[in-house]
Amino acid sequence: MKGNAKRQLLKMSTALALVAGGTLGGFQPLTATPTVSAATVSQTQAQKQLQAQLFEALSAHKDSVKLTYAGGINELKKAIEPALDEAIAQDPYIHYTMKGYAYSLRGNNSSAAAEVKLTYRETAEQSAYVHKQVAAALKEIITDDMNDHLKVKAIHDWVVRTLKYDTTLSKFTAYEGLKTGSTVCQGYALLTYDMLTQAGFEANIVEGYVGDEAHAWNMVKLGGKWYQIDTTWDDPVPDRGDRVSTSYYLVTDTQLKQDHKWKTANYPKAVTPYNETLDLLIAKGVSGAKELRTTLGYAGSSSSVVSTAAILQKIVQEAAQDGQSSLTFRYQGTKNKLKNDLLTLYSYGVSPIGYTSKSLSGSNNWQVTLYWK
């Protein structure tokens, strides 16, 4: 629907603040610094040593680091930039709070030295603030009786309810999101990543595109399987308070590829539909699994599946009469038929303003979340 397309386009109208490339510049005299030896180790080992020292500096939020290299300057030229890139990529939170780096080199055929300048989008104090606020939030929303599936859902919902999308496209960090209440997709992904990792989950920040617009979201490993999770796209624009969408919650690569694209080779594979995971959990009697299936719109009975305009009109009218302004349901049919059925709602006193959909297992099987005035 046109309103929804506009809402999604507005959400994605931002570019990721990615790390700038290194540059060579005027070099200042160096004091005694750690030495990376290339004389007794291979070029690969020397690069790993550089990477380790650079990562240590990044983790400490240092503005600069000086290194000496017991090898020729040409060797250092080859090693420094790959080592920088690998050090930055080693921690997704560091990667996406880095603003840029610059380095300068000097030396000869037997020894060399480097000075690396590092700039960040968050100061050390700001990153510490984020980690402290996340720890406090987790104590509030995570309880001892929760299993991992309930924990991830609680984290997802907290991020969506806490943040608003920054339509000025000027705030890129989790710190800005927590301090001001709004940030772009990068801030959502950073906050989601920090919450998931502090809660003990293995997670990633994924970099990709929606259309031609750069975008960032997350992956999380749950029950030994990877899932895609996009808290930005599960947060309606304009913000609707506590309303939480789950159209991009724990989806597969195939489901996400309906409107997202990314270099899949750079990330783990997400291949298991979460509704199938929930069915297995329910069969095992896992606490909260039935409730999750209902909340996420994975209703199992055939009577709950919408397949005609008449059924759709009935359930939406009932929801509207109950004071609701959104509804998640399961739809069976083609994408074009869904659009046509949604358009019939205008004749029945409901004015849709947008919807999200994701494919479920099987052909022409969708989970739909509809919003109306």
C-alpha positions in Angstrom: 0.0 0.0 0.0 1.2 3.5 -0.8 1.2 4.8 2.8 3.3 1.9 3.9 5.8 2.2 1.1 6.3 5.9 2.0 6.8 5.0 5.7 9.4 2.4 4.8 11.2 4.6 2.4 11.5 7.3 5.0 12.9 4.8 7.5 15.6 3.8 5.1 16.7 7.2 3.9 20.1 7.1 5.5 23.6 5.9 4.7 25.6 3.9 7.1 28.4 5.7 8.8 31.1 3.3 7.7 34.8 3.4 8.5 36.8 5.6 6.2 39.9 4.3 4.5 43.4 5.0 5.8 45.6 7.7 4.4 49.3 8.3 4.3 50.5 11.7 5.7 53.3 13.6 7.3 54.9 11.5 10.0 55.9 12.8 13.4 58.9 11.4 15.4 57.9 8.4 17.5 58.9 7.5 21.0 59.6 4.0 22.1 56.7 1.8 21.2 55.7 -1.9 21.0 57.5 -3.6 18.2 55.9 -6.0 15.7 58.6 -8.3 14.3 58.6 -9.4 10.7 62.1 -10.7 10.8 61.4 -13.9 12.6 57.8 -14.5 11.6 55.8 -14.7 8.4 54.0 -11.7 6.9 50.7 -13.2 8.0 51.9 -13.6 11.6 53.2 -10.0 11.6 49.9 -8.7 10.3 48.1 -10.6 13.1 50.5 -9.0 15.7 49.6 -5.6 14.3 45.9 -6.5 14.4 46.2 -7.6 18.0 47.8 -4.3 19.1 45.4 -2.2 17.1 42.4 -4.0 18.6 43.8 -3.4 22.0 43.9 0.3 21.2 40.4 0.3 19.8 39.0 -1.5 22.8 40.6 1.0 25.1 39.1 3.8 22.9 42.5 5.4 22.3 42.7 8.3 19.9 46.1 7.2 18.6 48.5 4.3 18.7 52.2 4.2 17.8 53.9 1.0 16.5 57.4 0.0 15.4 57.8 -2.8 12.9 61.0 -4.9 12.7 60.7 -5.2 8.9 60.9 -3.0 5.9 58.5 -0.2 5.2 57.2 -1.9 2.1 56.1 -4.8 4.2 54.4 -2.5 6.7 52.6 -0.8 3.9 51.1 -4.1 2.9 50.2 -5.1 6.4 48.9 -2.0 8.1 45.6 -1.5 6.3 44.4 -5.1 6.3 45.4 -5.3 10.0 43.4 -2.1 10.7 40.3 -3.4 8.9 40.5 -6.8 10.6 40.9 -5.2 14.1 37.9 -2.9 13.5 35.8 -5.8 12.2 36.7 -8.0 15.2 34.0 -6.3 17.3 30.8 -5.2 15.6 30.2 -2.5 18.2 33.6 -1.0 17.6 33.1 -1.3 13.8 29.9 0.7 13.7 31.0 3.3 16.2 34.2 4.0 14.4 34.2 7.2 12.4 37.5 6.8 10.6 41.2 6.3 10.8 44.4 7.8 9.3 47.9 6.5 9.5 51.4 7.7 8.6 54.5 5.6 8.1 58.3 6.0 8.0 61.2 3.7 7.8 63.6 1.9 5.4 64.2 -1.6 4.1 65.0 -3.1 7.6 62.7 -1.2 10.0 59.6 0.9 10.0 57.2 2.7 12.3 53.5 3.7 12.1 51.3 6.2 13.9 47.5 5.5 13.6 44.9 8.2 14.4 41.5 6.8 15.4 38.2 8.7 15.6 34.9 7.5 17.0 31.2 8.4 16.8 30.9 7.6 20.5 33.4 8.7 23.2 34.6 6.1 25.7 32.3 7.7 28.3 29.3 7.5 25.9 29.9 3.8 25.1 30.3 3.1 28.8 26.9 4.9 29.4 25.3 2.6 26.8 26.7 -0.5 28.3 25.5 0.6 31.8 22.0 1.5 30.6 21.8 -1.8 28.8 22.8 -3.8 31.8 20.2 -2.0 33.9 17.5 -2.6 31.3 18.3 -6.3 31.1 17.8 -6.6 34.9 14.3 -5.1 34.5 13.1 -7.1 31.5 14.8 -10.5 31.9 13.7 -12.7 34.7 15.1 -16.0 36.0 12.2 -18.0 34.7 12.6 -16.9 31.1 14.1 -19.2 28.5 16.3 -17.9 25.7 13.3 -17.5 23.3 11.5 -15.3 25.8 14.6 -13.3 26.5 15.2 -12.4 22.8 11.6 -11.3 22.4 11.8 -9.1 25.5 15.0 -7.5 24.1 13.4 -6.9 20.7 10.3 -5.3 22.2 12.3 -3.1 24.6 14.4 -1.7 21.8 11.4 -1.0 19.6 9.5 0.7 22.5 12.5 2.7 23.7 13.6 4.2 20.4 12.0 6.3 17.7 13.4 6.5 14.2 15.4 9.7 13.7 13.7 11.2 10.6 16.3 14.0 10.6 18.9 11.3 9.7 21.5 12.9 11.9 21.9 10.4 14.9 23.9 7.2 14.2 24.7 5.7 17.6 23.1 3.8 20.5 24.2 6.6 22.8 22.2 9.2 20.9 19.3 6.9 20.8 19.2 6.4 24.6 20.0 10.0 25.4 17.6 11.7 23.0 15.1 8.8 22.3 15.8 8.6 18.6 18.4 7.3 16.2 18.7 5.8 12.7 19.0 2.1 11.8 22.7 2.0 12.8 21.8 3.1 16.4 19.0 0.5 16.5 21.4 -2.2 15.4 24.1 -1.2 17.9 21.7 -1.1 20.8 20.1 -4.4 19.8 23.6 -6.0 19.5 24.8 -4.7 22.9 21.6 -6.0 24.6 21.9 -9.4 22.9 25.6 -9.9 23.7 25.2 -8.7 27.3 22.4 -11.2 27.7 24.7 -13.9 26.6 23.7 -14.4 22.9 26.0 -14.6 19.9 25.0 -11.8 17.6 26.1 -9.8 14.5 25.4 -6.5 12.9 24.5 -6.9 9.3 25.2 -4.3 6.7 23.1 -4.2 3.5 20.5 -2.3 1.5 16.8 -1.8 1.1 16.4 -0.7 -2.4 19.2 1.7 -3.0 19.4 2.9 0.6 22.0 1.6 3.0 20.7 -0.2 6.1 21.8 -2.1 9.2 20.1 -4.8 11.2 21.1 -7.8 13.3 21.4 -11.6 13.4 21.2 -13.7 16.6 22.0 -17.3 17.3 19.1 -18.9 19.2 18.9 -22.6 20.0 21.9 -23.3 17.8 20.3 -21.7 14.8 20.8 -18.2 13.3 17.9 -15.8 12.6 17.6 -12.3 11.1 16.1 -9.6 13.3 15.5 -6.0 12.2 14.3 -3.8 15.1 14.3 -0.7 12.9 11.7 -2.1 10.6 9.6 -3.4 13.4 9.2 0.1 14.8 6.4 2.0 13.0 7.0 5.5 11.6 5.6 7.8 12.8 6.2 6.3 16.2 3.1 4.7 17.9 4.3 4.4 21.5 4.3 0.8 22.7 3.1 -0.7 19.4 5.6 -3.4 18.3 5.6 -5.1 14.9 7.1 -8.5 14.6 7.3 -8.8 10.8 11.1 -8.7 10.9 11.5 -10.7 14.0 13.6 -13.9 13.8 13.2 -14.4 10.1 15.1 -16.5 7.6 17.4 -15.2 4.8 14.7 -16.1 2.3 12.0 -14.2 4.2 14.2 -11.1 4.6 15.3 -11.1 1.0 11.8 -9.9 0.0 13.0 -6.4 0.6 16.5 -6.5 2.1 19.8 -7.4 0.3 23.3 -8.0 1.7 26.4 -10.0 0.9 25.2 -13.3 2.3 28.8 -14.8 2.2 29.8 -12.4 4.9 27.3 -13.7 7.5 26.0 -17.0 8.9 23.0 -18.6 7.1 19.5 -18.2 8.5 17.5 -21.1 7.0 15.0 -22.3 9.7 11.6 -20.7 9.8 10.9 -19.6 13.3 7.3 -20.8 13.2 8.7 -24.3 12.7 11.0 -23.8 15.6 8.1 -22.8 17.8 6.1 -25.9 16.7 8.9 -28.1 17.9 9.1 -26.2 21.2 5.4 -26.6 21.7 5.6 -30.3 21.1 8.3 -30.5 23.7 6.2 -28.5 26.2 8.6 -25.6 26.4 7.2 -22.8 28.6 5.9 -19.7 26.7 6.2 -21.3 23.2 2.4 -21.3 22.6 2.1 -17.7 23.7 5.0 -16.7 21.4 3.3 -18.4 18.5 0.1 -16.5 19.1 1.9 -13.2 19.7 3.9 -13.6 16.5 0.8 -14.4 14.4 1.8 -18.0 13.7 -1.7 -19.3 14.6 -1.9 -23.0 13.8 -5.6 -23.7 13.1 -7.0 -23.5 9.5 -9.9 -21.4 10.7 -7.5 -18.6 11.7 -6.1 -18.3 8.2 -7.4 -15.5 6.1 -8.0 -16.4 2.4 -10.8 -14.2 1.2 -11.7 -10.5 1.3 -14.9 -11.3 3.3 -12.9 -13.0 6.1 -10.4 -10.1 6.1 -13.2 -7.5 6.4 -14.8 -9.4 9.3 -11.6 -9.8 11.5 -10.5 -6.2 10.8 -13.9 -4.7 11.6 -14.0 -6.8 14.9 -10.6 -5.5 15.8 -11.5 -1.9 15.0 -14.7 -2.2 17.1 -12.5 -3.4 20.0 -10.5 -0.2 19.7 -7.5 -1.7 18.0 -5.6 0.1 15.2 -3.5 -2.8 14.0 -3.8 -6.5 13.5 -1.5 -9.4 12.8 -2.9 -12.3 10.9 -2.0 -15.2 8.6 -2.9 -14.9 5.0 -3.1 -17.5 2.2 -2.9 -16.3 -1.3 -0.7 -14.4 -3.7 0.8 -11.1 -2.9 -1.4 -9.3 -5.5 -4.5 -10.9 -4.1 -3.5 -9.7 -0.6 -3.2 -6.1 -1.9 -6.6 -6.3 -3.6 -8.3 -7.7 -0.5 -6.8 -5.0 1.6 -8.1 -2.3 -0.7 -11.7 -3.6 -0.1 -11.4 -2.4 3.5 -12.0 1.2 2.4 -15.6 0.3 1.6 -16.2 -1.0 5.1 -15.2 2.0 7.3 -11.6 1.0 7.7 -8.8 3.2 6.3 -5.6 1.2 6.1 -2.4 3.3 6.3 0.1 0.6 5.8 1.1 -3.0 6.2 4.1 -5.3 6.5 4.2 -8.9 5.4 6.7 -11.8 5.5 6.5 -15.2 3.9 6.0 -18.3 6.0 6.8 -21.9 5.1 5.0 -23.0 2.0 4.0 -21.0 -1.1 1.5 -18.1 -0.9 1.5 -18.2 2.9 2.1 -14.9 4.7 2.2 -13.2 8.1 0.6 -9.8 7.7 0.5 -6.8 10.1 -2.0 -4.2 9.1 -2.3 -0.7 10.5 -5.3 1.7 10.1 -6.5 5.1 11.3 
